[in-house]
C-alpha cells in the first residue's frame, strides 16, 4: 500500500495574502504553512495598523467618559446602543471597565453581551479593536467568553457601529458584582477573580453637575480628575490664568496639582483633603466650570505671572496614552 504523501509547499491549497483571515497569534496560520500565525502572516498583520490613533473615542457620545472609564475608573458600566437597534437574541450590550480573567468580552447565557474596556489592544486604534471584539461577541455562543485578537485593518470602528445619537451614561460601582448575576453559583475562578478585583478597587464616584469629572479616595488624600474636551494649548492657558489669580482651587485645602494627557484629551487633577467627598466638590466644580469658561474666552496674551503658572503646570504634565 502506497504511503500517503505529506502536504508540501508545492501541493498545499494556496491562499493569497489578501484571503488569509486573522486568527490568534499562537494558532496555525490559515495559509497552510504549518507555522504559527504570529510567525507567518501575523507578522504582516501586526503592522497593518501602524499609526497610533491619538483620540480613539473622538466622535462618540461622552468622549470624556470613555477616556475616564479606560484610564481612571476601576468599576463602571454603560449601556451601548447600536445603529439600527440590537440584533435578535441580544437583550443588551454593556461596556464594562474590566471583566473577569481580563476577558475582552463575554456573551452571557441569556444572550446579553459584556465588553471590557481596559484590556490591552493589539493595534494602534483602540476603537477598531473594540469594534472587532463587539462584532464577535454578538455571534458568540451564549455562555462563552470572546478571546483577544488583532482586528483586521479594514474592519469597522466603534463610531461605525454605535448609535451617534445614543446616550452614554456610565454607572460607577463600588465593586465588580455586576460580573455575575448569581454570585453564589459563580465558578471558583470567577469568584477568586472577583475577590481580587474588589480588594484592589479604589473608591470612585462620578460628579453629577459637570461632565467627565471623577472623585476618588486614596489613603492619604482624595483627588478629582476631570477629563476636559478643550484644545490642549487653550486649556493650559486658561488654567494658568486661573492659577495665577488664585482661582484654580475647588475650595479650602484643595489644590490644582497638574494634569495628564490620555487618548488625546487633557485631564486636570486636584488634590483634596481626605475628608472631602464627591458631594462636597459638586458645587465648587460647577463654579470652577464657569470660571474656566471665562478664562477660555479671554483672548489676550498671558501675563508674566500667568506664563510662570503655565510653566509650572506643563512641567508636571505626563502622558498616559
C-alpha positions in Angstrom: 0.0 0.0 0.0 1.4 3.3 -1.1 2.3 5.8 1.6 0.2 8.9 1.8 2.2 11.8 0.5 2.6 14.6 3.1 1.5 18.1 2.1 4.3 20.2 0.8 4.5 23.8 -0.2 4.1 22.7 -3.8 0.8 20.8 -3.2 -0.8 22.7 -0.3 -4.0 24.6 -1.1 -2.9 28.1 -1.9 -4.4 31.1 -0.1 -3.5 34.5 -1.4 -2.2 37.1 1.2 -5.4 39.1 0.9 -7.5 36.0 1.8 -5.7 35.0 5.0 -8.1 35.6 7.9 -6.9 37.0 11.3 -6.6 34.3 14.0 -4.9 34.0 17.4 -1.2 34.6 17.5 -0.4 31.0 18.6 -2.8 29.3 16.2 -1.7 27.6 13.0 -1.6 30.1 10.2 -4.6 29.7 7.9 -2.4 29.8 4.8 -1.3 26.2 5.5 2.4 26.9 6.0 2.4 24.9 9.3 3.8 27.8 11.2 2.1 29.7 13.9 0.2 32.7 12.8 2.5 35.2 14.6 5.5 33.8 12.8 3.8 33.8 9.4 1.1 36.1 8.0 0.6 37.5 11.5 3.8 39.4 11.1 2.3 41.5 8.3 -1.0 41.8 10.2 0.9 43.1 13.2 1.9 46.1 11.1 -1.5 46.6 9.4 -2.4 49.4 11.7 0.8 51.1 12.5 -0.3 54.7 13.1 -1.5 55.4 16.6 -4.9 56.9 16.8 -4.5 59.6 19.5 -8.2 60.2 20.0 -9.8 56.8 19.5 -13.1 57.8 21.1 -13.5 61.1 19.2 -17.0 61.4 17.7 -18.6 59.0 20.2 -21.1 60.5 22.7 -19.4 61.1 26.0 -15.8 61.0 24.7 -14.5 62.3 28.1 -16.3 59.5 30.0 -14.9 56.9 27.6 -11.4 58.1 28.4 -12.2 58.1 32.1 -13.5 54.6 32.1 -10.5 53.4 30.1 -7.9 55.1 32.4 -9.3 56.3 35.7 -12.3 54.3 37.0 -11.9 50.8 38.5 -15.5 49.6 38.3 -18.2 51.0 36.0 -20.6 50.0 33.3 -22.5 51.8 30.5 -25.2 50.5 28.1 -24.2 50.7 24.4 -26.9 51.4 21.7 -26.2 50.0 18.3 -27.1 51.7 15.0 -30.3 50.1 13.9 -31.0 48.6 17.3 -30.0 45.4 19.0 -30.0 42.1 17.0 -32.4 39.4 17.8 -31.3 37.3 20.8 -29.2 40.1 22.3 -31.2 41.8 25.0 -28.4 44.3 25.9 -24.8 45.3 25.2 -22.9 46.6 28.3 -19.5 48.3 28.3 -17.5 47.4 31.5 -14.2 48.7 32.7 -12.9 45.2 33.2 -14.3 41.6 33.0 -13.3 38.5 35.0 -10.0 36.9 33.9 -9.4 40.0 31.8 -11.7 38.6 29.1 -12.2 41.1 26.1 -15.9 40.2 26.0 -18.5 37.8 27.3 -21.7 36.5 25.9 -23.9 35.6 28.8 -26.3 32.6 28.9 -29.2 35.0 28.3 -27.6 36.3 25.1 -26.5 39.7 26.6 -23.0 41.0 25.8 -20.4 42.5 28.1 -17.4 44.3 26.6 -14.2 45.0 28.6 -12.6 48.4 28.0 -9.4 48.3 29.9 -7.8 45.3 28.1 -4.6 45.6 26.2 -5.3 46.2 22.5 -3.3 44.7 19.6 -3.3 47.7 17.2 -2.8 51.4 17.4 -6.6 52.0 17.2 -8.5 51.0 20.4 -11.8 51.8 18.7 -11.2 49.3 15.9 -10.1 46.6 18.3 -13.2 47.1 20.5 -15.5 47.1 17.4 -14.0 43.8 16.3 -14.5 42.3 19.8 -18.1 43.6 19.9 -18.9 42.0 16.5 -17.5 38.7 17.5 -19.3 38.8 20.9 -22.7 39.4 19.1 -22.4 36.0 17.3 -20.6 34.0 20.1 -22.3 31.1 21.7 -24.2 32.2 24.8 -22.2 31.4 27.9 -18.8 31.9 26.4 -16.1 34.5 26.6 -14.5 36.1 23.5 -10.7 35.9 23.2 -8.5 38.7 22.1 -7.0 39.1 18.6 -5.8 41.8 16.3 -8.6 43.4 14.4 -8.5 43.4 10.6 -7.1 46.7 9.3 -10.2 47.3 7.2 -12.6 46.5 9.9 -15.2 48.9 11.4 -14.6 51.2 14.4 -17.0 51.8 17.3 -18.0 55.0 15.6 -19.4 52.9 12.7 -21.3 50.5 15.0 -22.7 52.6 17.8 -25.7 55.0 17.6 -24.3 58.5 17.4 -27.5 59.9 19.0 -27.5 57.4 21.8 -26.7 58.4 25.4 -23.5 57.3 27.1 -24.3 57.2 30.8 -21.7 55.5 33.0 -22.7 53.9 36.2 -19.9 53.7 38.8 -19.9 50.7 41.1 -18.2 50.1 44.4 -17.2 46.6 43.3 -17.4 44.1 40.5 -20.5 42.2 41.5 -22.0 43.2 38.1 -19.9 40.4 36.7 -22.1 37.7 38.0 -25.9 37.9 38.1 -25.8 34.9 40.6 -22.6 35.2 42.7 -23.4 32.1 44.7 -23.2 29.9 41.6 -20.1 31.5 40.1 -17.2 29.3 39.2 -14.2 29.2 41.6 -12.1 31.0 39.0 -14.6 33.8 38.6 -15.2 34.1 42.4 -11.4 34.4 43.0 -11.1 37.0 40.3 -14.0 38.9 41.8 -12.4 38.9 45.2 -9.1 40.1 43.9 -10.7 42.9 41.8 -12.8 44.1 44.7 -9.8 44.3 47.0 -7.9 46.4 44.6 -10.7 48.8 43.6 -10.2 52.5 44.7 -13.5 54.1 45.9 -14.6 56.3 43.0 -17.6 58.5 42.2 -18.8 60.4 39.1 -19.8 64.1 39.7 -23.3 64.8 38.5 -23.1 68.6 37.9 -20.2 68.6 35.4 -19.2 66.3 32.6 -16.5 63.6 32.9 -15.2 64.5 36.4 -14.4 61.7 38.8 -13.6 61.9 42.5 -11.5 59.1 44.1 -10.4 58.2 47.6 -6.8 57.2 48.5 -5.3 56.5 51.9 -3.5 59.9 52.2 -5.7 62.3 50.3 -8.6 62.4 47.8 -8.4 63.5 44.2 -10.6 65.0 41.5 -9.7 64.0 37.9 -11.6 65.9 35.3 -11.4 64.9 31.6 -11.8 68.0 29.5 -12.6 68.3 25.8 -10.9 71.7 25.1 -7.9 72.1 22.8 -4.9 71.5 25.0 -3.0 74.7 24.5 -6.1 76.9 25.1 -7.0 74.8 28.2 -3.5 75.2 29.7 -3.6 78.9 29.0 -7.0 79.1 30.8 -5.8 77.0 33.7 -2.7 79.2 34.0 -4.8 82.4 34.2 -6.9 81.0 37.0 -3.9 79.5 38.8 -2.0 82.8 38.7 -5.1 84.6 40.1 -5.5 82.1 42.9 -8.8 80.9 41.4 -7.9 77.4 40.4 -8.9 75.5 43.5 -12.1 73.8 44.5 -12.4 75.1 48.0 -10.4 75.3 51.2 -7.5 72.9 51.3 -7.8 71.9 47.6 -5.1 72.4 45.0 -4.7 72.1 41.3 -1.6 70.0 41.1 -1.2 69.4 37.3 -2.7 67.4 34.5 -2.0 64.5 32.2 -2.9 63.5 28.7 -5.0 60.5 27.9 -6.2 59.5 24.5 -5.9 63.0 23.1 -7.6 64.8 25.9 -6.2 66.7 28.9 -7.1 65.7 32.5 -6.5 68.3 35.2 -6.0 66.8 38.7 -6.8 68.4 42.1 -5.7 67.2 45.5 -8.5 67.2 48.1 -8.3 66.8 51.8 -9.2 63.3 52.9 -12.4 64.5 54.5 -13.7 66.0 51.2 -16.1 63.7 49.5 -17.6 63.7 46.0 -20.7 65.6 47.1 -18.5 68.2 48.7 -17.0 69.2 45.4 -20.1 69.3 43.3 -20.8 73.0 43.8 -17.1 74.1 43.7 -16.7 72.1 40.5 -19.7 73.8 38.8 -18.4 77.2 39.9 -14.9 76.4 38.6 -16.5 75.4 35.2 -17.9 78.9 35.0 -14.6 80.5 35.8 -12.9 78.3 33.3 -15.3 79.3 30.5 -14.4 82.9 31.1 -10.7 82.2 31.1 -11.0 80.2 27.8 -12.7 83.2 26.2 -10.2 85.8 27.4 -8.4 86.0 24.1 -5.4 88.1 25.3 -1.8 87.1 25.8 -0.7 85.7 29.1 1.0 88.0 31.6 4.4 87.2 33.1 2.8 85.6 36.2 0.4 83.6 34.1 3.3 82.3 31.9 5.1 81.2 35.1 1.9 79.4 36.3 1.6 77.7 32.9 5.2 76.6 33.0 4.6 75.0 36.4 1.5 73.2 35.1 3.2 71.9 32.0 6.3 70.7 33.9 4.0 68.4 35.9 2.2 67.1 32.9 2.5 63.5 31.9 1.1 61.4 29.0 -0.7 58.1 29.8 -1.6 57.2 26.2 
